[in-house]
Amino acid sequence: MRQLFLGAVAAAALLAAPLVARAGDVALIVANTFYDHHPNARENRALLNLVPDLEAAGFEVLAVRNLRSDAIRAELSGLVPKLRSEGRKLFILGGHFVRDSRNSWLLLSDADRPDGFEIGRYGLSMGEILDLAAANPGEAIVAVAPSEAEVQRAFGIGDGFKGNDIPQGVTLLAGPPQGLSDYIAREVLRPGTVLRDTARRLPDGVTLRGFLPRSAPFLPAGQAPAETEQAFWQRVLNANTADAYEDYLERYPNGRYAAEARARADELRLTPLDRARLGEEALGLSRDQRRAIQRNLTLIGFDTFGVDGIFGNRTRTAVANWQQSIGVPVSGYLTANQIARLDVAAAARAEELQREAEERRLAEERADRAFWNQTGASGTEEGLRAYLWRYPDGLYSAHAEARLRAIEREKRRLAEAEEREAWDRAVMAGTLESYQRYLQDYPSGRFVEEARARVASLSEPETPPAVVAAAKAEEARLNLNGFTRQLIEAHLAKLNFEPGPADGNFTGETRRALRRFQRANSLDVTGFVTRQTIVLLLASAVEN
């Protein structure tokens, strides 16, 4: 510690309290009211009025009036140990304050015009007073009453008290002597008063800074004995609040329980949403695990609008809606138990969807066969076209199309050249108008049945062209790689939709299988791979 000049204590009366509530509770008052070379500061006599109040509170009082430089060293050896001993400490100082570039000083009564080199001889170092107070963190108050009078100054010296760099665990009061005296008597010395709670009751001009615990008073109610760190920690544990742990850290910033106090305070300061977020982060979910969660949520009806492994706002909303549906706290973040529960629900839903799709497929096939027996099985053009109009991707569609091609070839052979050219133009255009024009020109022509079938198909398509176009665009945006295409074909084959070889090449067979799957699952029948088609198709991969 730097050299400390405490002053001529022998030059004034040292008043000892007759009763000490706790060994080591000491108050030092230095009230400089008269100066040899500067204006007097008689108002600081108000600080000496605190002596009876301090004694009544059980403090040993050391009161010094008009401290001088010629005796400042005399009491150093006997006084410093007392002021550094364990117990509550009050340092109350009033008079003219000056400062240099690093420190503030209380001018001694015989100070003339000390410059930056001599101030150590003619001033009481406030840095050393604060260091003394810091020896009792959480139980030390420094109160200063700077005079408003202007003093003569020399090189390197400025006016006033600079209260920066307050040590941890030290409370600093500053203000006019009378207001300071009244506040200390009324608030500081009142057992059970938490100083932080008095901020609105400060007298005019009085400020309160530094260590301000949220729950611990300077004088405990009933004048309880001094607490050890262990006892204080036990009281903090019993309270188990963030404020209590903050009080411990302010009092013992480097204490044996500091790390635990910080961790507990941080935990108690967390909101439920913070805890949920940190809990999910602690699971360390991989990208694939996140994709599985998104797939499962979508599968059970909570659309995440993508299965990319990135948990954005839409995924969080889906999680929150699912949590609400199952009656757990809604946060948008998942626990390990909830992820397991989601897996079970998705597996059950996938099994249910597969069963429903298989039932629809079998029912569709029965209806397909029955209608074939009523129409296309006869082999007539009318019957074949009726079948294809109802089941363009049916079990017998390939056979029906082949038979109709043979019929058309035969018709072409028999048709007049002019009619064949008209028909070829209609087919090349492939529009409703082109077929209607053919029917108008050749009402009894050889291609009438086919023309009528195509008119019916174009007039009443199973899926609106705009929907088909949107699905085609969506498939393009998905940018399916070869592996994904093979996976889709493999699942279509597994579900008996006959897509052809699983080679990643989407042929006409693949498109037909996709349309069959979409019909079986009540999706828009387009033959193109949409996001919803992938989700329902890959649901079959969920392990039961």
BELHULIN-V90645 format. One record per helix or strand of 3 or more residues. SS is the DSSP state (H for helix, E for strand). FROM is the first residue (numbers start at 1). TO is the last residue. If there is no record, write none. Layout:
BEGIN
ss: <SS & SS>
from: <FROM & FROM>
to: <TO & TO>
END
This chain:
BEGIN
ss: <H & E & H & H & E & H & H & E & E & E & H & E & H & E & E & H & H & E & H & H & H & H & H & H & H & H & H & H & H & H & H & H & H & H & H>
from: <9 & 26 & 42 & 51 & 60 & 69 & 76 & 89 & 97 & 104 & 119 & 123 & 126 & 140 & 170 & 177 & 195 & 207 & 229 & 242 & 258 & 272 & 287 & 313 & 336 & 376 & 381 & 397 & 417 & 432 & 448 & 465 & 482 & 508 & 531>
to: <11 & 31 & 48 & 56 & 65 & 71 & 84 & 95 & 99 & 107 & 122 & 125 & 134 & 146 & 174 & 188 & 201 & 210 & 239 & 251 & 269 & 282 & 299 & 326 & 374 & 378 & 390 & 414 & 429 & 441 & 459 & 478 & 494 & 520 & 541>
END
